[in-house]
Amino acid sequence: MKSRSRLRVRYAETDTMGVVYHSNFLVYFEIGRTDYFRDLGFTYKELESKDVFMPVTESYCRYLYPARYDDQLEIITSFGMISRLRIRFDYEVVREPDLKLLAQGYTVHVPVNSVGAPCRIPQAYKQALSRSVE
């Protein structure tokens, strides 16, 4: 399963050259990840109400071409893997309408409870994530 999120680059996301500042791609990844959960039928907020939080423990982004002010972007998010204590999401940022791949990357998350101790994802959520790669 791939989730697709669309957004338009806002002026505040660019530097003086009119290029999207590099750290904004991590924000775009978060938008994609949030939409991925929604496409599975649940939200981050619901997961957090079950005392499960998903901090980013690792991130990577390879920048291929610049995104610029007012570009229409599509964030394509896919589920990379799940293990006992780690979850990975993969991302591609594509410019519309020419479908140019601008960036690709991933984030790794460790589920923790409200006191920061590693915890397990509730079974229903884990099954939904696992089914999304079948």
MIDOSE-1310 file (N, C-alpha, C; in nm, 2 decimals, decimal comma, always signed):
residues 134
mksr	+0,08/-0,12/+0,00/+0,00/+0,00/+0,00/+0,09/+0,12/+0,00; +0,05/+0,22/-0,08/+0,12/+0,35/-0,08/+0,01/+0,46/-0,05; +0,04/+0,54/+0,04/-0,04/+0,66/+0,07/+0,01/+0,78/-0,01; -0,08/+0,86/-0,06/-0,04/+0,98/-0,14/-0,10/+1,10/-0,07
srlr	-0,01/+1,19/-0,05/-0,05/+1,32/+0,01/-0,01/+1,43/-0,08; -0,09/+1,53/-0,10/-0,06/+1,64/-0,19/-0,05/+1,77/-0,11; +0,05/+1,85/-0,14/+0,06/+1,99/-0,08/+0,13/+2,08/-0,18; +0,11/+2,21/-0,15/+0,17/+2,31/-0,23/+0,27/+2,38/-0,14
vrya	+0,39/+2,40/-0,20/+0,50/+2,46/-0,12/+0,46/+2,61/-0,09; +0,47/+2,64/+0,04/+0,44/+2,78/+0,08/+0,57/+2,86/+0,09; +0,55/+2,99/+0,07/+0,67/+3,08/+0,07/+0,75/+3,06/+0,19; +0,69/+3,05/+0,31/+0,77/+3,04/+0,44/+0,85/+2,91/+0,44
etdt	+0,83/+2,82/+0,36/+0,91/+2,69/+0,36/+1,04/+2,70/+0,27; +1,06/+2,82/+0,21/+1,17/+2,84/+0,12/+1,28/+2,93/+0,18; +1,40/+2,91/+0,12/+1,51/+3,00/+0,17/+1,52/+3,12/+0,07; +1,62/+3,20/+0,08/+1,63/+3,32/+0,00/+1,65/+3,29/-0,15
mgvv	+1,68/+3,17/-0,18/+1,70/+3,13/-0,32/+1,56/+3,08/-0,38; +1,46/+3,07/-0,29/+1,33/+3,02/-0,34/+1,32/+2,87/-0,34; +1,42/+2,81/-0,28/+1,42/+2,66/-0,27/+1,37/+2,61/-0,13; +1,30/+2,51/-0,13/+1,25/+2,45/+0,00/+1,37/+2,42/+0,09
yhsn	+1,37/+2,48/+0,21/+1,47/+2,45/+0,31/+1,47/+2,30/+0,34; +1,59/+2,24/+0,35/+1,60/+2,10/+0,36/+1,52/+2,03/+0,47; +1,52/+2,10/+0,59/+1,45/+2,03/+0,70/+1,30/+2,02/+0,68; +1,24/+2,10/+0,59/+1,10/+2,09/+0,56/+1,06/+1,96/+0,50
flvy	+1,15/+1,89/+0,44/+1,12/+1,76/+0,39/+1,08/+1,66/+0,50; +1,14/+1,68/+0,62/+1,10/+1,59/+0,73/+0,96/+1,62/+0,77; +0,92/+1,75/+0,76/+0,78/+1,79/+0,79/+0,69/+1,72/+0,68; +0,73/+1,72/+0,56/+0,65/+1,66/+0,45/+0,64/+1,51/+0,48
feig	+0,75/+1,45/+0,53/+0,74/+1,30/+0,56/+0,64/+1,28/+0,67; +0,63/+1,37/+0,77/+0,53/+1,35/+0,88/+0,39/+1,36/+0,82; +0,37/+1,45/+0,73/+0,24/+1,46/+0,67/+0,20/+1,33/+0,60; +0,30/+1,28/+0,53/+0,27/+1,15/+0,46/+0,25/+1,04/+0,56
rtdy	+0,32/+1,03/+0,67/+0,30/+0,93/+0,77/+0,17/+0,94/+0,83; +0,13/+1,06/+0,87/+0,00/+1,08/+0,93/-0,12/+1,03/+0,83; -0,10/+1,07/+0,71/-0,21/+1,03/+0,61/-0,20/+0,88/+0,59; -0,09/+0,82/+0,60/-0,08/+0,67/+0,59/-0,16/+0,60/+0,69
frdl	-0,15/+0,65/+0,82/-0,23/+0,59/+0,93/-0,38/+0,61/+0,90; -0,41/+0,73/+0,85/-0,55/+0,76/+0,82/-0,60/+0,66/+0,72; -0,52/+0,64/+0,61/-0,56/+0,54/+0,51/-0,58/+0,40/+0,56; -0,51/+0,37/+0,67/-0,53/+0,24/+0,73/-0,65/+0,23/+0,82
gfty	-0,71/+0,35/+0,85/-0,83/+0,35/+0,93/-0,81/+0,39/+1,07; -0,70/+0,45/+1,11/-0,68/+0,50/+1,24/-0,59/+0,62/+1,24; -0,57/+0,69/+1,35/-0,49/+0,81/+1,35/-0,39/+0,80/+1,46; -0,29/+0,89/+1,45/-0,19/+0,90/+1,56/-0,25/+0,93/+1,69
kele	-0,35/+1,02/+1,69/-0,42/+1,06/+1,81/-0,48/+0,94/+1,88; -0,54/+0,85/+1,80/-0,60/+0,72/+1,86/-0,49/+0,64/+1,92; -0,38/+0,62/+1,85/-0,27/+0,55/+1,91/-0,22/+0,61/+2,04; -0,21/+0,74/+2,04/-0,16/+0,81/+2,16/-0,26/+0,79/+2,28
skdv	-0,39/+0,78/+2,25/-0,49/+0,76/+2,35/-0,47/+0,62/+2,42; -0,40/+0,53/+2,35/-0,37/+0,40/+2,40/-0,23/+0,40/+2,47; -0,18/+0,52/+2,49/-0,05/+0,53/+2,56/+0,07/+0,48/+2,47; +0,06/+0,50/+2,34/+0,17/+0,46/+2,25/+0,20/+0,58/+2,17
fmpv	+0,33/+0,62/+2,18/+0,38/+0,73/+2,10/+0,49/+0,68/+2,01; +0,51/+0,76/+1,90/+0,60/+0,71/+1,80/+0,71/+0,81/+1,76; +0,81/+0,83/+1,86/+0,91/+0,93/+1,82/+1,00/+0,88/+1,71; +1,05/+0,97/+1,64/+1,15/+0,94/+1,53/+1,28/+0,92/+1,60
tesy	+1,35/+0,81/+1,57/+1,48/+0,78/+1,62/+1,59/+0,78/+1,52; +1,55/+0,78/+1,39/+1,64/+0,79/+1,28/+1,57/+0,85/+1,16; +1,63/+0,94/+1,09/+1,58/+0,99/+0,96/+1,68/+1,00/+0,86; +1,64/+0,99/+0,73/+1,73/+1,00/+0,62/+1,66/+1,07/+0,51
cryl	+1,72/+1,16/+0,44/+1,67/+1,22/+0,32/+1,77/+1,24/+0,22; +1,75/+1,19/+0,10/+1,84/+1,22/-0,02/+1,77/+1,32/-0,11; +1,84/+1,43/-0,13/+1,78/+1,54/-0,21/+1,83/+1,53/-0,35; +1,74/+1,51/-0,44/+1,78/+1,49/-0,58/+1,77/+1,61/-0,67
ypar	+1,66/+1,69/-0,65/+1,63/+1,81/-0,72/+1,56/+1,91/-0,62; +1,57/+2,04/-0,64/+1,51/+2,13/-0,55/+1,35/+2,14/-0,58; +1,28/+2,16/-0,47/+1,14/+2,20/-0,47/+1,14/+2,35/-0,45; +1,05/+2,42/-0,52/+1,05/+2,56/-0,51/+0,91/+2,61/-0,47
yddq	+0,91/+2,74/-0,43/+0,78/+2,81/-0,39/+0,67/+2,78/-0,50; +0,56/+2,74/-0,45/+0,43/+2,72/-0,52/+0,43/+2,59/-0,60; +0,54/+2,51/-0,59/+0,53/+2,38/-0,66/+0,43/+2,29/-0,59; +0,36/+2,21/-0,67/+0,26/+2,11/-0,62/+0,34/+1,99/-0,60
leii	+0,34/+1,93/-0,47/+0,42/+1,81/-0,44/+0,32/+1,70/-0,40; +0,37/+1,58/-0,43/+0,30/+1,46/-0,38/+0,40/+1,38/-0,30; +0,36/+1,35/-0,18/+0,44/+1,27/-0,09/+0,38/+1,13/-0,09; +0,47/+1,04/-0,13/+0,43/+0,90/-0,15/+0,49/+0,82/-0,03
tsfg	+0,41/+0,77/+0,06/+0,45/+0,70/+0,18/+0,42/+0,55/+0,17; +0,52/+0,47/+0,21/+0,50/+0,33/+0,21/+0,55/+0,28/+0,35; +0,50/+0,16/+0,39/+0,55/+0,10/+0,51/+0,67/+0,02/+0,48; +0,78/+0,05/+0,55/+0,90/-0,02/+0,53/+0,92/-0,16/+0,60
misr	+0,90/-0,15/+0,73/+0,91/-0,27/+0,81/+0,86/-0,25/+0,95; +0,84/-0,36/+1,02/+0,81/-0,36/+1,16/+0,88/-0,47/+1,23; +0,94/-0,44/+1,34/+1,01/-0,55/+1,42/+0,95/-0,53/+1,56; +1,01/-0,60/+1,65/+0,96/-0,60/+1,79/+0,96/-0,45/+1,85
lrir	+1,06/-0,38/+1,81/+1,08/-0,24/+1,87/+1,10/-0,13/+1,77; +1,09/-0,16/+1,64/+1,12/-0,05/+1,54/+1,01/-0,06/+1,43; +0,98/+0,06/+1,38/+0,89/+0,07/+1,26/+0,96/+0,17/+1,17; +0,95/+0,13/+1,04/+1,02/+0,22/+0,94/+0,91/+0,25/+0,83
fdye	+0,92/+0,38/+0,79/+0,84/+0,43/+0,68/+0,93/+0,49/+0,57; +0,89/+0,46/+0,45/+0,97/+0,51/+0,33/+0,89/+0,62/+0,26; +0,96/+0,72/+0,20/+0,90/+0,83/+0,14/+0,96/+0,87/+0,00; +0,88/+0,92/-0,08/+0,92/+0,98/-0,21/+0,85/+1,11/-0,22
vvre	+0,92/+1,22/-0,26/+0,86/+1,35/-0,28/+0,87/+1,37/-0,43; +0,75/+1,39/-0,49/+0,75/+1,40/-0,64/+0,68/+1,54/-0,67; +0,73/+1,61/-0,77/+0,67/+1,73/-0,81/+0,57/+1,70/-0,92; +0,45/+1,76/-0,91/+0,35/+1,75/-1,01/+0,36/+1,87/-1,09
pdlk	+0,33/+1,88/-1,22/+0,27/+1,77/-1,30/+0,37/+1,68/-1,37; +0,51/+1,72/-1,36/+0,61/+1,65/-1,44/+0,65/+1,52/-1,38; +0,61/+1,49/-1,25/+0,64/+1,36/-1,18/+0,79/+1,34/-1,16; +0,86/+1,45/-1,14/+1,00/+1,45/-1,11/+1,02/+1,41/-0,97
llaq	+1,10/+1,31/-0,94/+1,14/+1,26/-0,81/+1,24/+1,36/-0,75; +1,20/+1,44/-0,65/+1,28/+1,54/-0,59/+1,36/+1,49/-0,47; +1,30/+1,40/-0,39/+1,37/+1,35/-0,27/+1,31/+1,22/-0,23; +1,40/+1,14/-0,16/+1,35/+1,01/-0,11/+1,42/+0,99/+0,02
gytv	+1,35/+0,92/+0,11/+1,41/+0,90/+0,24/+1,32/+0,80/+0,33; +1,36/+0,80/+0,45/+1,29/+0,71/+0,55/+1,29/+0,77/+0,69; +1,20/+0,72/+0,77/+1,21/+0,75/+0,92/+1,19/+0,62/+0,99; +1,26/+0,61/+1,10/+1,25/+0,49/+1,19/+1,19/+0,54/+1,32
hvpv	+1,10/+0,46/+1,38/+1,03/+0,50/+1,50/+1,04/+0,39/+1,60; +1,05/+0,42/+1,73/+1,04/+0,32/+1,84/+0,92/+0,36/+1,92; +0,82/+0,27/+1,93/+0,70/+0,29/+2,01/+0,74/+0,30/+2,16; +0,69/+0,41/+2,22/+0,72/+0,43/+2,37/+0,59/+0,47/+2,43
nsvg	+0,58/+0,45/+2,57/+0,46/+0,49/+2,64/+0,49/+0,64/+2,69; +0,39/+0,69/+2,77/+0,40/+0,83/+2,81/+0,52/+0,86/+2,90; +0,58/+0,76/+2,96/+0,70/+0,79/+3,04/+0,83/+0,76/+2,96; +0,82/+0,73/+2,83/+0,93/+0,71/+2,75/+0,99/+0,57/+2,74
apcr	+0,92/+0,48/+2,80/+0,97/+0,34/+2,80/+0,92/+0,27/+2,68; +1,01/+0,19/+2,61/+0,96/+0,12/+2,49/+0,84/+0,03/+2,52; +0,75/+0,02/+2,43/+0,63/-0,06/+2,45/+0,59/-0,12/+2,32; +0,50/-0,21/+2,32/+0,45/-0,28/+2,21/+0,33/-0,20/+2,15
ipqa	+0,32/-0,21/+2,02/+0,20/-0,15/+1,95/+0,08/-0,24/+1,97; -0,03/-0,19/+2,01/-0,15/-0,27/+2,02/-0,17/-0,36/+1,90; -0,21/-0,48/+1,92/-0,22/-0,59/+1,82/-0,30/-0,54/+1,69; -0,41/-0,47/+1,71/-0,50/-0,43/+1,60/-0,42/-0,34/+1,51
ykqa	-0,34/-0,25/+1,56/-0,26/-0,15/+1,48/-0,15/-0,22/+1,42; -0,08/-0,31/+1,49/+0,03/-0,39/+1,43/-0,02/-0,48/+1,31; -0,14/-0,54/+1,33/-0,19/-0,62/+1,22/-0,23/-0,53/+1,10; -0,28/-0,41/+1,12/-0,32/-0,32/+1,01/-0,19/-0,28/+0,94
lsrs	-0,08/-0,25/+1,01/+0,05/-0,21/+0,94/+0,10/-0,33/+0,87; +0,10/-0,45/+0,93/+0,16/-0,57/+0,86/+0,08/-0,60/+0,73; -0,05/-0,59/+0,74/-0,14/-0,62/+0,62/-0,11/-0,52/+0,51; -0,06/-0,40/+0,54/-0,04/-0,29/+0,44/+0,07/-0,33/+0,35
ve	+0,16/-0,42/+0,38/+0,27/-0,46/+0,30/+0,25/-0,59/+0,23; +0,13/-0,65/+0,25/+0,11/-0,78/+0,18/+0,06/-0,76/+0,04
